[in-house]
């Protein structure tokens, strides 16, 4: 089964409270049980450099926001078998 987690925070990348702990631990445990896991997070500038340098750019595009075009990039990092 494929499972997609979308979260505002996820340990070890960003963590301010319990949500980050759960969003970091639950995907790992489900992957151990054979689930195909992917996690989607915002790319905050405060991401630790050790992870930033491992990210691959997958796609870039612009989104129309009112009168302007806003850059949007999609990056991927595979860490311990989880994308």
Backbone as XML, in Angstrom:
<?xml version="1.0"?>
<chain id="A" units="angstrom">
  <residue number="1" name="UNK">
    <atom name="N" x="0.844" y="-1.172" z="0.000"/>
    <atom name="CA" x="0.000" y="0.000" z="0.000"/>
    <atom name="C" x="0.893" y="1.240" z="0.000"/>
  </residue>
  <residue number="2" name="UNK">
    <atom name="N" x="0.496" y="2.239" z="-0.772"/>
    <atom name="CA" x="1.223" y="3.505" z="-0.815"/>
    <atom name="C" x="0.581" y="4.488" z="0.161"/>
  </residue>
  <residue number="3" name="UNK">
    <atom name="N" x="1.417" y="5.171" z="0.950"/>
    <atom name="CA" x="0.930" y="6.149" z="1.928"/>
    <atom name="C" x="1.704" y="7.447" z="1.744"/>
  </residue>
  <residue number="4" name="UNK">
    <atom name="N" x="0.986" y="8.558" z="1.634"/>
    <atom name="CA" x="1.595" y="9.878" z="1.518"/>
    <atom name="C" x="1.286" y="10.667" z="2.782"/>
  </residue>
  <residue number="5" name="UNK">
    <atom name="N" x="2.328" y="11.097" z="3.478"/>
    <atom name="CA" x="2.181" y="11.948" z="4.654"/>
    <atom name="C" x="2.454" y="13.384" z="4.240"/>
  </residue>
  <residue number="6" name="UNK">
    <atom name="N" x="1.576" y="14.297" z="4.593"/>
    <atom name="CA" x="1.800" y="15.730" z="4.373"/>
    <atom name="C" x="1.795" y="16.384" z="5.749"/>
  </residue>
  <residue number="7" name="UNK">
    <atom name="N" x="2.860" y="17.093" z="6.067"/>
    <atom name="CA" x="2.986" y="17.687" z="7.398"/>
    <atom name="C" x="3.753" y="18.998" z="7.320"/>
  </residue>
  <residue number="8" name="UNK">
    <atom name="N" x="3.497" y="19.872" z="8.271"/>
    <atom name="CA" x="4.216" y="21.146" z="8.346"/>
    <atom name="C" x="5.587" y="20.975" z="8.983"/>
  </residue>
  <residue number="9" name="UNK">
    <atom name="N" x="5.773" y="19.894" z="9.713"/>
    <atom name="CA" x="7.063" y="19.635" z="10.353"/>
    <atom name="C" x="7.279" y="18.136" z="10.446"/>
  </residue>
  <residue number="10" name="UNK">
    <atom name="N" x="8.545" y="17.744" z="10.519"/>
    <atom name="CA" x="8.877" y="16.326" z="10.579"/>
    <atom name="C" x="10.316" y="16.196" z="11.065"/>
  </residue>
  <residue number="11" name="UNK">
    <atom name="N" x="10.504" y="15.465" z="12.161"/>
    <atom name="CA" x="11.858" y="15.215" z="12.651"/>
    <atom name="C" x="12.554" y="14.308" z="11.643"/>
  </residue>
  <residue number="12" name="UNK">
    <atom name="N" x="13.783" y="14.488" z="11.320"/>
    <atom name="CA" x="14.785" y="15.365" z="11.906"/>
    <atom name="C" x="14.938" y="16.707" z="11.181"/>
  </residue>
  <residue number="13" name="UNK">
    <atom name="N" x="14.071" y="17.005" z="10.221"/>
    <atom name="CA" x="14.234" y="18.221" z="9.420"/>
    <atom name="C" x="13.789" y="19.478" z="10.161"/>
  </residue>
  <residue number="14" name="UNK">
    <atom name="N" x="12.538" y="19.485" z="10.608"/>
    <atom name="CA" x="11.979" y="20.610" z="11.366"/>
    <atom name="C" x="11.127" y="20.011" z="12.462"/>
  </residue>
  <residue number="15" name="UNK">
    <atom name="N" x="11.257" y="20.543" z="13.666"/>
    <atom name="CA" x="10.462" y="20.016" z="14.772"/>
    <atom name="C" x="10.274" y="21.111" z="15.805"/>
  </residue>
  <residue number="16" name="UNK">
    <atom name="N" x="9.006" y="21.409" z="16.103"/>
    <atom name="CA" x="8.742" y="22.364" z="17.177"/>
    <atom name="C" x="7.919" y="21.729" z="18.284"/>
  </residue>
  <residue number="17" name="UNK">
    <atom name="N" x="7.362" y="20.567" z="18.022"/>
    <atom name="CA" x="6.544" y="19.928" z="19.045"/>
    <atom name="C" x="6.279" y="18.477" z="18.713"/>
  </residue>
  <residue number="18" name="UNK">
    <atom name="N" x="5.191" y="17.961" z="19.274"/>
    <atom name="CA" x="4.842" y="16.558" z="19.121"/>
    <atom name="C" x="4.536" y="16.138" z="17.698"/>
  </residue>
  <residue number="19" name="UNK">
    <atom name="N" x="3.967" y="17.048" z="16.894"/>
    <atom name="CA" x="3.656" y="16.712" z="15.509"/>
    <atom name="C" x="4.916" y="16.292" z="14.756"/>
  </residue>
  <residue number="20" name="UNK">
    <atom name="N" x="6.001" y="17.022" z="14.948"/>
    <atom name="CA" x="7.260" y="16.693" z="14.282"/>
    <atom name="C" x="7.777" y="15.322" z="14.672"/>
  </residue>
  <residue number="21" name="UNK">
    <atom name="N" x="7.609" y="14.964" z="15.948"/>
    <atom name="CA" x="8.033" y="13.642" z="16.420"/>
    <atom name="C" x="7.230" y="12.531" z="15.749"/>
  </residue>
  <residue number="22" name="UNK">
    <atom name="N" x="5.900" y="12.698" z="15.727"/>
    <atom name="CA" x="5.030" y="11.675" z="15.140"/>
    <atom name="C" x="5.245" y="11.581" z="13.633"/>
  </residue>
  <residue number="23" name="UNK">
    <atom name="N" x="5.331" y="12.729" z="12.958"/>
    <atom name="CA" x="5.524" y="12.739" z="11.505"/>
    <atom name="C" x="6.879" y="12.158" z="11.115"/>
  </residue>
  <residue number="24" name="UNK">
    <atom name="N" x="7.829" y="12.154" z="12.043"/>
    <atom name="CA" x="9.125" y="11.539" z="11.786"/>
    <atom name="C" x="9.144" y="10.051" z="12.096"/>
  </residue>
  <residue number="25" name="UNK">
    <atom name="N" x="8.437" y="9.636" z="13.151"/>
    <atom name="CA" x="8.488" y="8.247" z="13.606"/>
    <atom name="C" x="7.508" y="7.324" z="12.876"/>
  </residue>
  <residue number="26" name="UNK">
    <atom name="N" x="6.290" y="7.784" z="12.647"/>
    <atom name="CA" x="5.268" y="6.916" z="12.055"/>
    <atom name="C" x="5.631" y="6.429" z="10.649"/>
  </residue>
  <residue number="27" name="UNK">
    <atom name="N" x="6.105" y="7.291" z="9.752"/>
    <atom name="CA" x="6.493" y="6.777" z="8.426"/>
    <atom name="C" x="7.579" y="5.700" z="8.488"/>
  </residue>
  <residue number="28" name="UNK">
    <atom name="N" x="8.539" y="5.853" z="9.394"/>
    <atom name="CA" x="9.603" y="4.847" z="9.533"/>
    <atom name="C" x="9.028" y="3.493" z="9.939"/>
  </residue>
  <residue number="29" name="UNK">
    <atom name="N" x="8.113" y="3.511" z="10.900"/>
    <atom name="CA" x="7.527" y="2.258" z="11.382"/>
    <atom name="C" x="6.673" y="1.594" z="10.308"/>
  </residue>
  <residue number="30" name="UNK">
    <atom name="N" x="5.908" y="2.388" z="9.574"/>
    <atom name="CA" x="5.092" y="1.815" z="8.500"/>
    <atom name="C" x="5.963" y="1.253" z="7.378"/>
  </residue>
  <residue number="31" name="UNK">
    <atom name="N" x="7.079" y="1.917" z="7.085"/>
    <atom name="CA" x="8.004" y="1.415" z="6.063"/>
    <atom name="C" x="8.574" y="0.059" z="6.481"/>
  </residue>
  <residue number="32" name="UNK">
    <atom name="N" x="8.861" y="-0.105" z="7.777"/>
    <atom name="CA" x="9.366" y="-1.391" z="8.282"/>
    <atom name="C" x="8.350" y="-2.509" z="8.066"/>
  </residue>
  <residue number="33" name="UNK">
    <atom name="N" x="7.062" y="-2.150" z="8.047"/>
    <atom name="CA" x="5.999" y="-3.142" z="7.865"/>
    <atom name="C" x="5.663" y="-3.365" z="6.389"/>
  </residue>
  <residue number="34" name="UNK">
    <atom name="N" x="6.450" y="-2.744" z="5.492"/>
    <atom name="CA" x="6.281" y="-3.008" z="4.074"/>
    <atom name="C" x="5.486" y="-1.980" z="3.289"/>
  </residue>
  <residue number="35" name="UNK">
    <atom name="N" x="5.039" y="-0.923" z="3.931"/>
    <atom name="CA" x="4.302" y="0.120" z="3.222"/>
    <atom name="C" x="5.263" y="0.955" z="2.379"/>
  </residue>
  <residue number="36" name="UNK">
    <atom name="N" x="4.787" y="1.454" z="1.247"/>
    <atom name="CA" x="5.549" y="2.365" z="0.391"/>
    <atom name="C" x="5.220" y="3.783" z="0.864"/>
  </residue>
  <residue number="37" name="UNK">
    <atom name="N" x="6.169" y="4.457" z="1.501"/>
    <atom name="CA" x="5.919" y="5.725" z="2.190"/>
    <atom name="C" x="6.582" y="6.889" z="1.476"/>
  </residue>
  <residue number="38" name="UNK">
    <atom name="N" x="5.860" y="8.006" z="1.403"/>
    <atom name="CA" x="6.423" y="9.281" z="0.950"/>
    <atom name="C" x="5.940" y="10.358" z="1.919"/>
  </residue>
  <residue number="39" name="UNK">
    <atom name="N" x="6.799" y="11.317" z="2.201"/>
    <atom name="CA" x="6.474" y="12.420" z="3.115"/>
    <atom name="C" x="6.639" y="13.725" z="2.348"/>
  </residue>
  <residue number="40" name="UNK">
    <atom name="N" x="5.651" y="14.608" z="2.448"/>
    <atom name="CA" x="5.696" y="15.911" z="1.789"/>
    <atom name="C" x="5.789" y="16.983" z="2.865"/>
  </residue>
  <residue number="41" name="UNK">
    <atom name="N" x="6.799" y="17.856" z="2.723"/>
    <atom name="CA" x="7.032" y="18.940" z="3.685"/>
    <atom name="C" x="7.286" y="20.243" z="2.946"/>
  </residue>
  <residue number="42" name="UNK">
    <atom name="N" x="7.033" y="21.364" z="3.604"/>
    <atom name="CA" x="7.494" y="22.630" z="3.021"/>
    <atom name="C" x="9.021" y="22.680" z="3.118"/>
  </residue>
  <residue number="43" name="UNK">
    <atom name="N" x="9.652" y="23.351" z="2.177"/>
    <atom name="CA" x="11.115" y="23.458" z="2.175"/>
    <atom name="C" x="11.498" y="24.758" z="2.878"/>
  </residue>
  <residue number="44" name="UNK">
    <atom name="N" x="11.509" y="24.725" z="4.196"/>
    <atom name="CA" x="11.872" y="25.908" z="4.975"/>
    <atom name="C" x="13.365" y="26.182" z="4.832"/>
  </residue>
  <residue number="45" name="UNK">
    <atom name="N" x="13.739" y="27.451" z="4.822"/>
    <atom name="CA" x="15.154" y="27.815" z="4.675"/>
    <atom name="C" x="15.987" y="27.371" z="5.872"/>
  </residue>
  <residue number="46" name="UNK">
    <atom name="N" x="15.357" y="27.072" z="6.989"/>
    <atom name="CA" x="16.097" y="26.653" z="8.183"/>
    <atom name="C" x="16.375" y="25.153" z="8.220"/>
  </residue>
  <residue number="47" name="UNK">
    <atom name="N" x="16.127" y="24.470" z="7.115"/>
    <atom name="CA" x="16.452" y="23.044" z="7.068"/>
    <atom name="C" x="17.957" y="22.891" z="7.295"/>
  </residue>
  <residue number="48" name="UNK">
    <atom name="N" x="18.379" y="21.951" z="8.139"/>
    <atom name="CA" x="19.811" y="21.752" z="8.374"/>
    <atom name="C" x="20.565" y="21.480" z="7.069"/>
  </residue>
  <residue number="49" name="UNK">
    <atom name="N" x="21.745" y="22.066" z="6.946"/>
    <atom name="CA" x="22.552" y="21.947" z="5.727"/>
    <atom name="C" x="22.847" y="20.498" z="5.351"/>
  </residue>
  <residue number="50" name="UNK">
    <atom name="N" x="22.998" y="19.631" z="6.334"/>
    <atom name="CA" x="23.295" y="18.223" z="6.052"/>
    <atom name="C" x="22.207" y="17.598" z="5.173"/>
  </residue>
  <residue number="51" name="UNK">
    <atom name="N" x="20.967" y="18.070" z="5.303"/>
    <atom name="CA" x="19.868" y="17.557" z="4.480"/>
    <atom name="C" x="19.694" y="18.379" z="3.205"/>
  </residue>
  <residue number="52" name="UNK">
    <atom name="N" x="19.936" y="19.682" z="3.289"/>
    <atom name="CA" x="19.794" y="20.548" z="2.102"/>
    <atom name="C" x="20.667" y="20.064" z="0.956"/>
  </residue>
  <residue number="53" name="UNK">
    <atom name="N" x="21.910" y="19.698" z="1.268"/>
    <atom name="CA" x="22.838" y="19.306" z="0.200"/>
    <atom name="C" x="22.468" y="17.962" z="-0.434"/>
  </residue>
  <residue number="54" name="UNK">
    <atom name="N" x="21.643" y="17.179" z="0.245"/>
    <atom name="CA" x="21.223" y="15.883" z="-0.288"/>
    <atom name="C" x="19.963" y="15.974" z="-1.154"/>
  </residue>
  <residue number="55" name="UNK">
    <atom name="N" x="19.302" y="17.125" z="-1.132"/>
    <atom name="CA" x="18.053" y="17.295" z="-1.883"/>
    <atom name="C" x="18.324" y="17.439" z="-3.376"/>
  </residue>
  <residue number="56" name="UNK">
    <atom name="N" x="17.530" y="16.746" z="-4.174"/>
    <atom name="CA" x="17.596" y="16.849" z="-5.635"/>
    <atom name="C" x="16.401" y="17.651" z="-6.121"/>
  </residue>
  <residue number="57" name="UNK">
    <atom name="N" x="16.635" y="18.558" z="-7.061"/>
    <atom name="CA" x="15.525" y="19.312" z="-7.629"/>
    <atom name="C" x="14.801" y="18.426" z="-8.637"/>
  </residue>
  <residue number="58" name="UNK">
    <atom name="N" x="13.499" y="18.259" z="-8.448"/>
    <atom name="CA" x="12.689" y="17.397" z="-9.302"/>
    <atom name="C" x="11.955" y="18.218" z="-10.360"/>
  </residue>
  <residue number="59" name="UNK">
    <atom name="N" x="11.417" y="19.375" z="-9.955"/>
    <atom name="CA" x="10.653" y="20.211" z="-10.885"/>
    <atom name="C" x="10.639" y="21.653" z="-10.394"/>
  </residue>
  <residue number="60" name="UNK">
    <atom name="N" x="10.478" y="22.577" z="-11.334"/>
    <atom name="CA" x="10.263" y="23.985" z="-10.995"/>
    <atom name="C" x="9.174" y="24.529" z="-11.911"/>
  </residue>
  <residue number="61" name="UNK">
    <atom name="N" x="8.384" y="25.428" z="-11.379"/>
    <atom name="CA" x="7.338" y="26.073" z="-12.165"/>
    <atom name="C" x="6.921" y="27.342" z="-11.442"/>
  </residue>
  <residue number="62" name="UNK">
    <atom name="N" x="6.112" y="28.146" z="-12.090"/>
    <atom name="CA" x="5.620" y="29.351" z="-11.430"/>
    <atom name="C" x="4.111" y="29.233" z="-11.253"/>
  </residue>
  <residue number="63" name="UNK">
    <atom name="N" x="3.641" y="29.826" z="-10.176"/>
    <atom name="CA" x="2.225" y="29.805" z="-9.836"/>
    <atom name="C" x="1.724" y="31.242" z="-9.891"/>
  </residue>
  <residue number="64" name="UNK">
    <atom name="N" x="0.604" y="31.457" z="-10.561"/>
    <atom name="CA" x="0.031" y="32.791" z="-10.643"/>
    <atom name="C" x="-0.651" y="33.120" z="-9.318"/>
  </residue>
  <residue number="65" name="UNK">
    <atom name="N" x="-0.172" y="34.160" z="-8.664"/>
    <atom name="CA" x="-0.726" y="34.604" z="-7.383"/>
    <atom name="C" x="-1.126" y="36.068" z="-7.562"/>
  </residue>
  <residue number="66" name="UNK">
    <atom name="N" x="-2.397" y="36.289" z="-7.811"/>
    <atom name="CA" x="-2.852" y="37.660" z="-8.060"/>
    <atom name="C" x="-2.189" y="38.215" z="-9.305"/>
  </residue>
  <residue number="67" name="UNK">
    <atom name="N" x="-1.459" y="39.288" z="-9.135"/>
    <atom name="CA" x="-0.808" y="39.984" z="-10.250"/>
    <atom name="C" x="0.603" y="39.499" z="-10.530"/>
  </residue>
  <residue number="68" name="UNK">
    <atom name="N" x="1.114" y="38.548" z="-9.748"/>
    <atom name="CA" x="2.511" y="38.145" z="-9.932"/>
    <atom name="C" x="2.630" y="36.640" z="-10.135"/>
  </residue>
  <residue number="69" name="UNK">
    <atom name="N" x="3.798" y="36.242" z="-10.541"/>
    <atom name="CA" x="4.120" y="34.821" z="-10.688"/>
    <atom name="C" x="5.100" y="34.447" z="-9.588"/>
  </residue>
  <residue number="70" name="UNK">
    <atom name="N" x="4.753" y="33.425" z="-8.810"/>
    <atom name="CA" x="5.573" y="32.990" z="-7.685"/>
    <atom name="C" x="6.309" y="31.708" z="-8.058"/>
  </residue>
  <residue number="71" name="UNK">
    <atom name="N" x="7.617" y="31.690" z="-7.820"/>
    <atom name="CA" x="8.429" y="30.497" z="-8.068"/>
    <atom name="C" x="7.962" y="29.370" z="-7.150"/>
  </residue>
  <residue number="72" name="UNK">
    <atom name="N" x="7.943" y="28.165" z="-7.678"/>
    <atom name="CA" x="7.648" y="26.982" z="-6.882"/>
    <atom name="C" x="8.617" y="25.888" z="-7.317"/>
  </residue>
  <residue number="73" name="UNK">
    <atom name="N" x="9.270" y="25.284" z="-6.373"/>
    <atom name="CA" x="10.206" y="24.211" z="-6.669"/>
    <atom name="C" x="9.838" y="22.956" z="-5.895"/>
  </residue>
  <residue number="74" name="UNK">
    <atom name="N" x="10.090" y="21.821" z="-6.490"/>
    <atom name="CA" x="9.854" y="20.537" z="-5.834"/>
    <atom name="C" x="11.206" y="19.844" z="-5.730"/>
  </residue>
  <residue number="75" name="UNK">
    <atom name="N" x="11.576" y="19.492" z="-4.505"/>
    <atom name="CA" x="12.849" y="18.816" z="-4.259"/>
    <atom name="C" x="12.566" y="17.459" z="-3.630"/>
  </residue>
  <residue number="76" name="UNK">
    <atom name="N" x="13.516" y="16.550" z="-3.780"/>
    <atom name="CA" x="13.344" y="15.215" z="-3.221"/>
    <atom name="C" x="14.589" y="14.809" z="-2.456"/>
  </residue>
  <residue number="77" name="UNK">
    <atom name="N" x="14.354" y="14.166" z="-1.328"/>
    <atom name="CA" x="15.422" y="13.581" z="-0.523"/>
    <atom name="C" x="14.954" y="12.194" z="-0.113"/>
  </residue>
  <residue number="78" name="UNK">
    <atom name="N" x="15.758" y="11.197" z="-0.374"/>
    <atom name="CA" x="15.428" y="9.845" z="0.069"/>
    <atom name="C" x="16.324" y="9.543" z="1.260"/>
  </residue>
  <residue number="79" name="UNK">
    <atom name="N" x="15.703" y="9.328" z="2.406"/>
    <atom name="CA" x="16.426" y="9.101" z="3.655"/>
    <atom name="C" x="15.926" y="7.807" z="4.280"/>
  </residue>
  <residue number="80" name="UNK">
    <atom name="N" x="16.797" y="6.840" z="4.403"/>
    <atom name="CA" x="16.468" y="5.536" z="4.989"/>
    <atom name="C" x="15.286" y="4.885" z="4.274"/>
  </residue>
  <residue number="81" name="UNK">
    <atom name="N" x="15.276" y="4.996" z="2.942"/>
    <atom name="CA" x="14.242" y="4.349" z="2.146"/>
    <atom name="C" x="12.923" y="5.088" z="2.055"/>
  </residue>
  <residue number="82" name="UNK">
    <atom name="N" x="12.843" y="6.247" z="2.676"/>
    <atom name="CA" x="11.611" y="7.039" z="2.642"/>
    <atom name="C" x="11.862" y="8.284" z="1.814"/>
  </residue>
  <residue number="83" name="UNK">
    <atom name="N" x="10.975" y="8.535" z="0.869"/>
    <atom name="CA" x="11.112" y="9.676" z="-0.038"/>
    <atom name="C" x="10.428" y="10.896" z="0.549"/>
  </residue>
</chain>
